[in-house]
Amino acid sequence: MNKKILFAIVIIIIAAIGFGIFVFNKKFKTETPKIESQEPAGTLTPLNANYLVETDIISLQNGKAETVNPYGAAKITTEIAGQPVSGDLNSDGQSDYAVVLKQQTENDPGVYYYAAIALVDEKIKMIAGSNAVPLGEGIKIEDIAIVNQAVRINYMERKLDGDNVEKNPSVPVSKSFILDGVMFKELTPRRANAQAEAACTDNRGTWNKDENVCSGIAKDLCQQFGGNFENNLCKF
């Protein structure tokens, strides 16, 4: 097997095990494990967490990290794009975080974006970042929301016309992601709509599946679950 591929597989396995131990500990309240992402009290912020981006574990400090590509010796800058959004992502009653990471390699004009989450456990003073799911290159983030424990990201991407790519992003895209076991992954549109419907009906609202809107819930509840409240309707 190619050594580069083998190394990438090992890194992914190590990261998955570390994040998995953290998730297992929160769910079943086992003895506190020793994980590299442990942070002292007062610094439980997604700006200071570890994330698995492609095949590298990136340790952010104050929302930014600079690493070196071992194959090309070029500097790689990874940082949080915009503001993290807080909400409970794993039913433990504590606020976790959804983030967008952006990454750029020195002398490369491309800027790549990723969706990720950071789980918090105040009791053991720990925060753990997830694997990062690619969103695309050269996109423009519009907003991030947590809809019934799913992370929804709306953004604009550049239009493709044959071999030509427009300069500015103008095509609207909406994607949703969820923590599945120990992996953070993209939801299908059907699953994403099911998450929004559950947020509506669980709060005694009425769901309109044709327009993906909820009626009968208050504005504060709508916003709490990541919806936009307009004309007495909550749109997800």
Buried (B, 14 or more C-beta within 10 A) or exposed (E): EEEEEEEBEEBBEEBBEBBBBBBBBBEEEEEEEEBEBBBEEEEBBBBBBBBBBBBBBBBBEEBEBEBEEEEEEEEBBBBBBEEBBBBBBBEBEBBBBBBBBBBBBEEEEEBBBBBBBBBBBEEBBBBBBBBBBEBBBBBEBBEBBBBBBBBBBEBBBBEEEEEEEEEEBEEEBEBBBBBEEBBBEBBEEEEBBBBBBBBBBEBEBEBBEEEBBBEBBEEEBBEBBBBEBEEEBBBB
